[in-house]
Amino acid sequence: MPPKKRVRGSTKTNSGKDDAEDSEMVSSVKAAAHTAIGKRKAAASGTRGNKKTDTPQHCYWLMKSEPESRFENGIDVKFGIEDLKALPNQTGCWDGVRNYQARNFMRQMKEGQKAFFYHSNCKEPGIAGVMKIVKEAYVDHTQFDKKDVHYDASSKADNPKWSMVDVQYERMMKRFVPLSELKQHHLQHRAEGGPLKDLLLFTRPRLSVQPLTAEEFDFVLSLEDKEPL
């Protein structure tokens, strides 16, 4: 038989010691690698966790509706703040939203949160009053009503697409705050800094349900006590 090959670096007299040192070194390297991998996993897990906790939690809203008569399939879709005020308990469901992002925003709404009632698609669009969320998101029944203008044949009862919330009238603004005035503040704040610089009313103008920051809500509300621009 050929002679057994000797491990490089070892001698007959100290091979036991060197083997032990090599074993300790390998163990140390493995331990260090395991620790590094663990730290990377923990960091990655922390990053994923932060993504969830960093999701904005909105507390204020702007919700658009049409205060002037407009007919779709023979049905008047008019619903202004006076119509909400006239309902029993001044409360109604905010149905008919057929935009996924707007729907998702409604699903984030919490009972008691405030929202501006915004008059849209009219002669003078703008903020007419304040309402509050009194029932959190639930299934919008109009998606299943074939006679309703918001009927959606692709939505199924066992997997409904659309949601709505209930809102209650709180008060009219002390003065109507028109879109034109809000736009002036938005442009000024974009140039010089201010709470309305990123207002979705102008950056996402077609969105019918929009979140507001506390700073945006407070600034807009403060305009009712000021002279129009």
Secondary structure, DSSP 8 states (H G I E B T S, - for coil): -------TT--TTTHHHHHHHHHHHHHHHHHHHHHHHHHHHHHHHHHHHHHHHTS----EEEEEE--S--EETTEE----HHHHHHSGGGEEEE-----HHHHHHHHH--TT-EEEEEE-SSSS-EEEEEEEEEEEEEE-GGGG-TTSTT--TT-BTTB---EEEEEEEEEEEEEEEEHHHHHHHHHHHHHH--TTTT-HHHHSTT-SEEEE-HHHHHHHHHGGGS---
